[in-house]
Amino acid sequence: MPVVREFRLPDLGEGLTGAEVVRWLVEVGEVIAVDQPVVEVETAKAVVEVPCPYGGVVTARYGEEGEEIAVGAPLVTVAVAPAEGASLLAETAAGMLVEAAAEVERPLVGYGVAEPEKGGRRRRVGGAAAGPAAVAAVDPAPVPADVPVVVPVVVPAPALVVRTVPGVVPVISPLVRRLAREQGVDLAALSGSGPDGLIMRADVERAVAAKTVAPTAPAPTAPAPVAREGVVPLRGLRKAVAEKLSRSHREIPAVTCWVDTDATELMMLRRQLNAAPGPKVSVLALLARICTVALARFPELNSSMTEDGSGIIRHAAVHLGFAAQGERGLVVPVVRDAHARTTEQLGQELGRLTEAARDGSLTPAELTGGTFTLNNYGVFGVDGSTPILNHPEAAMLGVGRIVAKPWVHEGELAVREVVQLSFTFDHRVCDGGTAGGFLRFVADCVERPGTLLRQL
């Protein structure tokens, strides 16, 4: 008989004690493969998929979407077939995979043949019951230890029937259900072309095509939204940000100074660089290069305080964090060893991490370990800010929007591209003279980019 194994939420690293369930990727009664992702969870660092080390039938899930699960708490239970015995089970499983690859459209138990997918799902056991009863149809024949375990559904006759779960639209496979969700197709509104109304991939694709070509009627004027009172719970990333900023504001005696700077020459340099063949260079990449050079000149600002506040930790490498707006809110990805990268390499890594922030694919390792932060809030159309430091870092450079303004240039009034630079620092690691010197050096490099050649 199958053995029920319990899979607990593993330690996801970075000292995290729990995670919030974002989305379940499997259903109770579904057959899964070894290391197949079963749930998507949100930690204080990132959204990650959690793979299960067992293959078999999912008999129970623990936790609803939006619920917090502690590390070490049960996540799912899986009915695993014995690891020794005849090869009949493996041959049956291979046959199932061949059927899935060909996507044979015929009546099946539950949701039918699963479509091929990396770490692919197999089939569901008919019905939706959780617990040991969900594995009653599993063939108890043993399997050799060296054969991957996939638990098939034993059917009484060649003519199989479709069984529907109350309240669940019958769909050929979970992949088709995911396609419908991603394309905004309401499965309940579709008439399936498969046996007994089973919804096939082609049905969803036709619905997507119809949405694309259908004329769009003018949307009726909606009434102004009415504000609702209530409490929005702090969870996941938002909770971690709130705790970190509160700690920073509570523990760090931060000071901010700023200066208006003529960025005309820097923008001209960027246009010259981008006129040449090769990857484009962003303003953020140029500012990142300026920061690494400035930190080499003022190394005390690439530091942090010890946990007990009794000493200052000087960092040899510059791991440059930068603020990026993602689908989960504002995050701070980190460019590792920024001081050792060329301007072009900095631009490529900044671009990669920005895209990852937008699609929510940043890993915890890409969001931790920064030693200095570059905050380009000018993208929001504002000139200045007094940001809170990214604990436990000791300094942050803020950059406002670059905008044409009247400016005295070489003794005459002219229209120049001006930016406000702000610098926030931990007063425990340095005095105002050091902070002012750092900011003035950055401003000089922005106004006269050729100054960088002396430092490279």
C-alpha positions in Angstrom: 0.0 0.0 0.0 1.1 3.6 -0.6 2.9 5.4 2.2 1.7 8.9 3.1 4.7 11.3 3.5 4.4 14.7 5.0 6.3 17.6 3.4 7.0 20.6 5.7 7.8 24.2 4.7 11.6 24.2 4.3 13.9 26.9 5.6 14.0 29.4 2.7 17.2 31.1 4.0 18.1 34.7 5.1 16.8 34.0 8.6 13.1 33.8 7.5 10.7 32.2 9.9 7.7 31.8 7.7 6.0 32.5 4.4 2.6 33.5 3.1 0.7 31.2 0.7 0.2 33.1 -2.6 -1.1 30.4 -4.8 -1.5 26.7 -4.8 0.0 25.0 -7.9 -1.6 21.5 -7.2 -4.9 20.2 -6.2 -5.8 17.5 -3.7 -6.0 14.2 -5.7 -3.4 15.4 -8.2 -0.5 13.1 -9.2 2.8 15.0 -8.9 6.4 14.2 -9.8 9.5 14.4 -7.6 10.6 18.0 -7.2 7.5 19.5 -8.8 6.5 22.9 -7.4 3.4 22.6 -5.3 2.9 26.1 -4.0 3.9 29.7 -4.5 4.8 31.5 -1.3 5.8 35.1 -0.5 8.5 35.8 2.0 9.9 39.1 3.2 12.4 38.9 0.4 10.7 37.5 -2.7 8.0 35.3 -4.2 9.2 31.7 -4.7 7.9 28.3 -5.8 8.4 25.5 -3.4 9.1 22.0 -4.9 8.1 18.8 -3.1 10.7 16.1 -2.8 8.1 13.3 -3.0 6.3 11.9 -6.1 2.8 10.5 -5.7 -0.8 11.6 -5.0 -1.5 14.8 -3.1 -3.8 13.8 -0.2 -3.9 17.1 1.7 -2.9 20.7 1.6 -2.3 22.9 4.6 -3.0 26.6 4.5 -5.3 28.8 2.5 -4.1 31.6 0.1 -3.1 34.6 2.1 -2.4 32.5 5.2 1.0 32.6 7.0 2.8 29.2 7.4 5.8 28.8 9.8 9.0 27.2 8.7 8.7 23.5 9.6 4.9 23.4 9.6 3.1 20.9 7.3 2.6 22.0 3.8 1.3 19.0 1.9 1.0 15.2 2.4 1.7 12.9 -0.5 0.8 9.2 -0.9 4.0 7.6 -2.2 4.1 4.1 -3.7 6.4 1.5 -2.1 10.0 1.7 -3.5 10.3 -2.0 -4.5 8.4 -4.4 -6.7 7.4 -5.1 -10.3 7.9 -2.7 -13.2 4.2 -2.6 -14.2 3.7 0.7 -12.4 6.6 2.3 -14.2 5.4 1.1 -17.6 1.9 2.4 -16.9 3.4 5.8 -15.9 5.4 5.9 -19.1 2.3 5.2 -21.1 0.6 8.1 -19.3 3.4 10.4 -20.3 3.2 9.3 -24.0 -0.5 10.0 -23.9 0.2 13.4 -22.4 2.8 14.3 -25.0 0.3 13.4 -27.8 -2.5 15.2 -26.0 -5.0 12.4 -26.8 -8.4 14.0 -26.4 -10.6 11.2 -24.9 -12.6 10.9 -21.8 -10.5 10.5 -18.7 -10.9 10.3 -14.9 -10.9 13.7 -13.3 -9.2 16.3 -15.6 -7.8 13.9 -18.1 -4.4 13.7 -19.7 -2.0 16.3 -18.4 -0.1 18.4 -20.9 3.7 18.1 -20.9 5.4 20.7 -18.7 8.7 21.0 -17.0 8.4 19.2 -13.7 5.1 18.2 -15.3 1.9 17.2 -13.5 0.3 13.9 -14.4 -3.3 13.3 -13.7 -5.8 13.7 -10.9 -7.5 10.9 -9.0 -11.2 11.2 -9.5 -13.0 13.2 -6.9 -11.8 15.9 -4.6 -11.6 14.1 -1.2 -8.6 14.9 0.9 -6.8 12.4 3.1 -6.1 8.7 2.8 -9.3 8.1 1.0 -8.0 10.0 -2.0 -5.5 7.2 -2.7 -7.9 4.2 -2.7 -7.5 3.7 -6.4 -3.7 3.5 -6.4 -2.2 0.2 -7.6 -0.4 -1.3 -4.6 2.0 -3.2 -6.8 5.6 -2.6 -5.6 8.2 -0.8 -7.8 12.0 -1.3 -8.1 14.0 1.2 -6.0 15.7 2.6 -9.1 12.4 3.5 -10.9 10.9 7.0 -10.4 7.6 6.7 -8.7 4.5 8.0 -10.5 1.2 6.8 -9.2 -1.3 6.0 -11.9 -5.1 5.8 -11.8 -6.4 2.2 -12.2 -9.6 2.2 -14.3 -12.1 -0.7 -14.6 -12.5 -0.7 -18.3 -11.1 0.8 -21.5 -14.0 3.2 -21.9 -13.2 5.8 -19.2 -15.6 8.4 -18.0 -15.2 12.0 -17.0 -15.9 12.7 -13.4 -16.5 16.3 -12.4 -15.9 17.9 -9.0 -18.8 20.0 -7.7 -18.1 23.6 -8.2 -15.1 23.0 -10.4 -15.2 23.4 -14.2 -14.0 20.2 -16.0 -10.7 21.0 -17.8 -8.4 18.8 -19.8 -5.3 19.7 -17.6 -4.1 22.2 -15.1 -2.0 23.9 -17.8 -5.2 24.8 -19.7 -6.7 26.2 -16.5 -3.5 28.3 -16.0 -3.7 29.5 -19.6 -7.2 30.6 -19.1 -6.3 32.4 -15.9 -3.3 34.2 -17.5 -5.4 35.3 -20.5 -8.4 36.4 -18.4 -10.8 33.7 -19.9 -13.8 32.7 -17.7 -13.9 28.9 -17.9 -17.4 28.9 -16.6 -18.6 30.8 -19.7 -17.0 28.3 -22.1 -18.6 25.2 -23.7 -16.1 22.5 -23.9 -15.6 20.6 -27.1 -14.3 17.5 -25.3 -16.4 14.5 -24.1 -19.1 15.5 -21.7 -18.2 19.2 -22.1 -14.6 18.8 -21.1 -12.8 22.1 -21.9 -9.8 21.6 -24.2 -6.8 23.9 -24.9 -8.4 24.7 -28.3 -11.5 26.0 -26.5 -9.4 28.5 -24.5 -7.4 29.6 -27.5 -10.5 30.3 -29.5 -11.8 32.4 -26.6 -8.6 34.3 -26.5 -8.7 34.9 -30.3 -12.3 36.1 -30.0 -11.3 38.6 -27.3 -8.5 39.9 -29.5 -10.6 40.6 -32.6 -13.9 41.5 -31.0 -14.7 45.2 -31.3 -14.4 47.1 -28.0 -17.6 48.8 -26.9 -17.2 52.1 -25.2 -17.0 51.5 -21.5 -19.8 53.1 -19.5 -18.8 55.9 -17.2 -18.2 54.4 -13.8 -19.2 56.3 -10.7 -16.4 57.7 -8.6 -15.0 55.1 -6.3 -16.2 55.3 -2.7 -13.5 55.1 0.0 -14.0 52.2 2.4 -12.9 52.1 5.9 -11.0 49.1 7.1 -7.6 47.7 8.2 -5.2 46.4 5.6 -3.0 43.7 7.2 0.8 44.0 6.8 2.0 40.9 5.2 5.0 39.6 3.3 7.2 42.2 1.7 5.1 45.1 2.9 5.5 43.9 6.5 9.2 43.4 6.1 9.6 46.9 4.7 7.6 48.4 7.5 9.7 46.6 10.1 13.0 47.5 8.5 12.2 51.2 8.0 10.9 51.5 11.5 14.1 50.0 12.9 16.2 52.3 10.7 14.3 55.4 11.8 14.5 54.3 15.4 18.2 53.3 15.6 20.1 55.4 13.0 20.8 59.1 13.6 20.4 59.9 9.9 21.2 63.3 8.4 20.5 64.6 4.8 22.3 67.2 2.8 21.7 68.2 -0.8 22.9 70.2 -3.7 21.6 71.4 -7.1 23.8 70.2 -9.9 24.2 71.0 -13.6 23.9 67.6 -15.4 24.1 69.0 -18.9 27.6 67.6 -19.6 26.7 64.2 -18.1 23.7 64.0 -20.5 25.9 65.0 -23.4 28.3 62.2 -22.5 25.5 59.7 -22.4 24.3 60.7 -25.9 27.8 60.3 -27.2 28.2 56.9 -25.7 24.9 55.7 -27.0 25.7 57.0 -30.5 28.4 54.3 -30.7 27.7 50.6 -31.5 27.0 48.4 -28.4 24.6 48.3 -25.5 23.0 51.5 -24.5 24.2 53.2 -21.3 21.6 54.5 -18.9 21.8 57.6 -16.6 21.6 55.2 -13.7 24.6 53.3 -14.9 26.6 56.5 -15.1 25.6 57.5 -11.6 26.4 54.0 -10.3 29.9 54.3 -11.8 30.3 57.8 -10.1 29.2 56.3 -6.8 31.7 53.5 -6.9 34.5 56.0 -7.6 33.3 58.3 -4.8 33.2 55.4 -2.3 36.8 54.5 -3.2 37.7 58.1 -2.3 35.5 58.1 0.9 35.6 54.4 2.1 34.1 55.2 5.5 30.7 55.6 3.8 30.7 52.0 2.5 30.2 50.7 5.9 27.6 49.7 8.6 27.4 49.5 12.4 27.8 46.3 14.3 24.6 44.7 15.7 25.3 46.0 19.2 26.5 49.4 17.9 29.9 49.0 19.4 31.9 49.3 16.2 31.9 50.2 12.5 32.2 47.5 9.8 34.2 48.7 6.8 33.2 46.8 3.6 36.0 46.1 1.0 33.5 45.4 -1.8 30.8 47.8 -3.0 27.5 45.9 -3.3 25.3 48.6 -4.8 21.6 48.5 -4.0 19.2 50.6 -6.1 15.5 51.3 -5.7 13.3 49.6 -8.3 9.5 49.6 -8.6 8.1 46.0 -9.0 4.7 44.4 -9.0 5.1 43.8 -5.2 6.0 47.4 -4.5 9.4 49.1 -4.1 12.3 46.7 -3.7 16.1 47.2 -3.6 18.0 44.7 -5.8 21.8 44.6 -5.3 24.5 44.7 -7.9 27.3 42.5 -6.5 30.9 43.8 -6.7 29.8 47.0 -8.5 33.3 48.5 -8.0 34.8 45.8 -10.3 32.4 46.3 -13.2 32.7 48.6 -16.2 30.0 51.2 -16.9 28.6 48.9 -19.6 28.5 45.9 -17.3 26.8 48.0 -14.6 24.2 49.0 -17.1 23.5 45.4 -18.2 23.2 44.2 -14.6 21.0 47.1 -13.6 18.7 46.4 -16.5 18.5 42.7 -15.7 17.7 43.3 -12.1 15.1 46.0 -13.0 13.3 43.5 -15.3 13.4 40.9 -12.6 11.9 43.4 -10.1 9.1 44.2 -12.6 8.1 40.6 -13.1 8.6 39.6 -9.5 11.3 37.0 -10.1 14.0 38.5 -7.9 15.6 35.9 -5.6 16.3 36.5 -1.9 20.0 36.6 -2.6 19.4 39.4 -5.1 17.7 41.5 -2.5 20.1 41.3 0.4 23.7 42.1 1.2 23.9 45.7 -0.1 26.5 48.1 1.4 25.3 51.4 -0.3 22.1 52.4 -2.0 21.4 54.6 -5.1 17.9 55.9 -5.0 16.6 57.4 -8.3 13.3 58.9 -7.2 13.4 61.3 -10.1 11.5 58.7 -12.2 8.5 59.6 -10.1 8.8 63.2 -11.3 10.0 64.7 -8.0 13.1 66.9 -7.3 14.1 66.0 -3.8 13.6 63.6 -0.9 14.9 62.8 2.6 14.8 59.0 2.5 15.2 56.6 5.4 18.4 54.6 5.2 18.3 50.9 4.1 19.3 49.4 7.5 22.0 48.4 8.2 23.7 50.5 5.5 25.3 53.8 6.5 24.6 56.0 3.4 22.3 56.6 0.4 22.5 58.9 -2.6 19.2 60.2 -3.9 18.7 61.6 -7.4 15.8 63.8 -8.4 14.5 64.4 -11.9 16.7 66.0 -14.5 14.9 69.0 -15.9 15.7 72.1 -17.9 16.1 75.2 -15.7 17.6 78.7 -15.9 21.2 78.4 -14.7 24.2 80.7 -14.6 26.8 79.0 -16.8 30.2 80.6 -17.4 28.9 83.9 -16.2 25.8 84.0 -18.4 22.2 82.9 -17.8 21.4 79.8 -19.8 19.0 76.9 -19.9 20.7 73.8 -18.5 19.7 70.3 -17.4 19.6 70.5 -13.6 19.3 67.7 -11.0 19.1 67.8 -7.3 21.3 65.3 -5.5 20.6 64.4 -1.9 22.8 62.4 0.5 21.6 60.7 3.6 24.1 59.2 6.0 24.5 57.7 9.4 26.1 60.4 11.6 27.8 57.7 13.7 30.1 56.5 10.9 31.3 60.0 9.8 31.0 63.7 10.4 29.4 66.3 8.1 32.8 67.1 6.5 33.1 63.6 5.1 29.5 63.5 3.9 29.8 67.0 2.3 33.0 66.0 0.6 31.4 62.9 -0.8 28.4 64.8 -2.2 30.5 67.5 -3.6 32.7 65.0 -5.4 29.7 63.3 -6.9 28.3 66.7 -8.0 31.6 67.6 -9.6 31.6 64.3 -11.5 28.1 65.0 -12.7 29.0 68.5 -13.9 32.3 67.5 -15.3 32.3 63.8 -16.2 35.9 64.1 -17.3 36.8 64.3 -13.6 36.2 60.5 -13.5 39.3 59.9 -15.7 41.5 60.9 -12.8 40.0 58.2 -10.6 39.9 55.3 -13.1 
